[in-house]
Structure formats: C-alpha cells, structure tokens
Amino acid sequence: MRAVIQKTFGGPEVLEVAEVDRPRPLAGEVLVRVHASAVNPVDIAVRSGAFPLLGEPPFGVGWDISGVVEEAGPGARFAAGDEVYGMPFFPRAATAYAEYVAVPSRQVARKPATLDHVQAAALPLAALTAWQGLVDAARITEGDRVLIQRAAGGVGHLAVQIAKERGAHVIAIASAPRHDFVRSLGADEVIDYRTTDFTEAVRDADVVFDSTAQGERSLTVLRPGGLLVSILEHGDAALAATVAAAGRRFAGVSVEPDHASLEAIAALVDAGRIRPYVEETFPLAEAGKAHELVASGHVQGKVVLTV
C-alpha cells in the first residue's frame, strides 16, 4: 500500500509517499481503507522535530481517519463495509496518511451519516480535543461564560459549536476577517486579537479554553473559582500551581482516543448541531503542501488529505 513517511526531521519536503506492507488486523482490530486523513498542527510539530513525540524517524505522521472497514479481526465491533472515523493510537504512531490503517475497533466510531469522508476526517482530533476540554473537564452548562482562543481554527471552530450546543455564552477570539465565520458558528461576542487585548476586554469568564499557551495571562479574565483549560500547557506543573494560588482551577487536556465521545459528536453532527469546515483538500502525494498551509497558522477550519 501507499503511505506517507519521513526518514528524517525537517520541513515539508521530508514527507514522501512510499510503498509499505499493508497492516493486518489483530483480534479486536479493524483494517480501515482510508478515504481521507486530516492534517493537524501536531503533525507539523512532530514532522519537524519540534515535538519529538514519536522518537527518531523513520515514521509516518497523521492520526485522523475516515474510511471503510476492509477486514475485521476476531472480536472487533465493526464488520467489513462499515463506515468509520476516528483518531487511532494518539499519542503513539498511527501513520494515518496511508491507504490502510489497522486500528483497535474501540478507537473508532461509525462515521456521521450526513458527512462525506473528507468532512468526517476533519473531526476526530480537533473535536475530541474540544469535547474533552469543554464537556469532560469543564462540564460547561447553560449560561456559562466561555472564552475560546483561536476560534476560527481547527479545534477552535468546533469548540465554539460544542460550547454553544451546551448553552454557553461564547466569547470568541479571532482576526477580523474571520468574525463573520465565527459568528455563524454561534459565537455571542467576537474579539479581534490584533486590535484588542482580551485581558482588558473580558471579565468573569467561567471557563477559558486556551489553545495558545497564554494560560497565565488568562487568569485575569477568569472569575474566582473559574477554570482554565489548556491544550498546550497540559503538563505545566508551575502553571497549575500559579492558577491554584490565584484561586482559579486548572485542567490540562491531552487528547486521547474515545469512541464514546466520537459517537456523541457524530449524533450532534447528524442532528445539525455541529459542522466541520474544511478549507482545502490535497491528494496524498501533496502532503507537504498541506503541511505548508497548516503551518502558516492562517487556516480557517481544517485541511484534509484525500487518499
């Protein structure tokens, strides 16, 4: 089968399409014929060596998949022909930029029926990150004031929708050209980070969902007892101590596979409550170009590879 691999750390040019052995599903696993795989910022950080999550190359990056079960191992909870989506193995290697991926069947869920594979592939890592931060950690409820950083990005645009679906008052941070987009997702207030300091514009937030590593600055906008959810500084013990000393709470979120949450997200998608936005697609052979676009930091929604 074809898969994108890299033999060294470096820029997008290190990504190459290679012929590799097709994996075989073990007991409890399914072999998925991948139709699409999304590109996430963590892929760029791992590829470059800035975040050496997978050790030394060679390896393949990518985690998000949507496709069709080709073969099911004994005891797997899906059968050949089922359409599934998910984020297998994270934070271990999944090599998801590939024609086939073998994955534990409890790390994927049935694909939302109202989405095609490109749209479905845009969901898992980003939507699970938002869900695990806002629903599982923050347990946001009706009327909570929730501040969301990078609200037009891959995680952010889904976080806005999830928070709004839970009844929150959503304060979104995005550049001015993205304001109409973010409002269309349900944001109640939108702040242009280029012209306004959010620490001066916001007060008494119940939750800050931080995807920018600005945790300490966010303390000033939280009410006493409010919660800082950080997806980049999740392992920062010093930050957690600072938050506690300020009379606020801290939750560090490192996304993990979770079929139950994927099922809940799919149900909301099919009910018309959440929708992923895909800015651009690239064929598998142009994974490097997709990485360049995501690395620019100016993507609205997601970038997806078609396989």
Secondary structure as the mmCIF struct_conf table of DSSP 4:
data_model
#
loop_
_struct_conf.conf_type_id
_struct_conf.id
_struct_conf.beg_label_comp_id
_struct_conf.beg_label_asym_id
_struct_conf.beg_label_seq_id
_struct_conf.end_label_comp_id
_struct_conf.end_label_asym_id
_struct_conf.end_label_seq_id
STRN STRN1 ARG A 2 ILE A 5
STRN STRN2 GLN A 6 GLN A 6
BEND BEND1 LYS A 7 PHE A 9
BEND BEND2 GLY A 11 GLY A 11
HELX_RH_3T_P HELX_RH_3T_P1 PRO A 12 VAL A 14
STRN STRN3 GLU A 16 GLU A 19
HELX_LH_PP_P HELX_LH_PP_P1 ASP A 21 PRO A 23
TURN_TY1_P TURN_TY1_P1 ALA A 27 GLY A 28
STRN STRN4 GLU A 29 VAL A 39
HELX_RH_AL_P HELX_RH_AL_P1 PRO A 41 SER A 48
TURN_TY1_P TURN_TY1_P2 GLY A 49 GLY A 49
BEND BEND3 ALA A 50 PHE A 51
TURN_TY1_P TURN_TY1_P3 LEU A 53 LEU A 54
BEND BEND4 GLU A 56 PRO A 58
STRN STRN5 PHE A 59 PHE A 59
STRN STRN6 ILE A 65 ALA A 72
TURN_TY1_P TURN_TY1_P4 PRO A 74 GLY A 75
BEND BEND5 ARG A 77 ARG A 77
TURN_TY1_P TURN_TY1_P5 ALA A 80 GLY A 81
STRN STRN7 GLU A 83 GLY A 86
TURN_TY1_P TURN_TY1_P6 PRO A 88 PRO A 91
BEND BEND6 ARG A 92 ARG A 92
BEND BEND7 TYR A 97 TYR A 97
STRN STRN8 ALA A 98 ALA A 98
BEND BEND8 GLU A 99 GLU A 99
STRN STRN9 TYR A 100 PRO A 104
HELX_RH_3T_P HELX_RH_3T_P2 SER A 105 GLN A 107
STRN STRN10 VAL A 108 ARG A 110
HELX_LH_PP_P HELX_LH_PP_P2 LYS A 111 PRO A 112
TURN_TY1_P TURN_TY1_P7 ALA A 113 THR A 114
BEND BEND9 LEU A 115 LEU A 115
HELX_RH_AL_P HELX_RH_AL_P2 HIS A 117 ALA A 121
TURN_TY1_P TURN_TY1_P8 ALA A 122 ALA A 122
BEND BEND10 LEU A 123 LEU A 123
HELX_RH_AL_P HELX_RH_AL_P3 PRO A 124 TRP A 131
HELX_RH_PI_P HELX_RH_PI_P1 GLN A 132 ALA A 137
BEND BEND11 ALA A 138 ALA A 138
TURN_TY1_P TURN_TY1_P9 GLU A 142 GLY A 143
STRN STRN11 ARG A 145 ILE A 148
BEND BEND12 GLN A 149 ARG A 150
TURN_TY1_P TURN_TY1_P10 ALA A 151 ALA A 152
BEND BEND13 GLY A 153 GLY A 153
HELX_RH_AL_P HELX_RH_AL_P4 GLY A 154 GLU A 165
TURN_TY1_P TURN_TY1_P11 ARG A 166 GLY A 167
STRN STRN12 HIS A 169 ILE A 173
HELX_RH_3T_P HELX_RH_3T_P3 ALA A 176 ARG A 178
HELX_RH_AL_P HELX_RH_AL_P5 HIS A 179 SER A 184
TURN_TY1_P TURN_TY1_P12 LEU A 185 GLY A 186
BEND BEND14 ASP A 188 ASP A 188
STRN STRN13 GLU A 189 ILE A 191
TURN_TY1_P TURN_TY1_P13 TYR A 193 THR A 195
HELX_RH_AL_P HELX_RH_AL_P6 PHE A 198 ALA A 201
STRN STRN14 ALA A 205 ASP A 210
BEND BEND15 SER A 211 ALA A 213
HELX_RH_AL_P HELX_RH_AL_P7 GLY A 215 SER A 218
HELX_RH_3T_P HELX_RH_3T_P4 LEU A 219 VAL A 221
STRN STRN15 LEU A 222 SER A 230
BEND BEND16 ILE A 231 GLU A 233
TURN_TY1_P TURN_TY1_P14 HIS A 234 GLY A 235
HELX_RH_AL_P HELX_RH_AL_P8 ALA A 237 ALA A 245
TURN_TY1_P TURN_TY1_P15 ALA A 246 GLY A 247
STRN STRN16 ARG A 249 GLY A 252
HELX_RH_AL_P HELX_RH_AL_P9 HIS A 259 ASP A 270
TURN_TY1_P TURN_TY1_P16 ALA A 271 GLY A 272
BEND BEND17 ARG A 273 ARG A 273
STRN STRN17 VAL A 278 PRO A 283
HELX_RH_3T_P HELX_RH_3T_P5 LEU A 284 GLU A 286
HELX_RH_AL_P HELX_RH_AL_P10 ALA A 287 ALA A 295
TURN_TY1_P TURN_TY1_P17 SER A 296 GLY A 297
BEND BEND18 GLN A 300 GLY A 301
STRN STRN18 LYS A 302 THR A 306
#
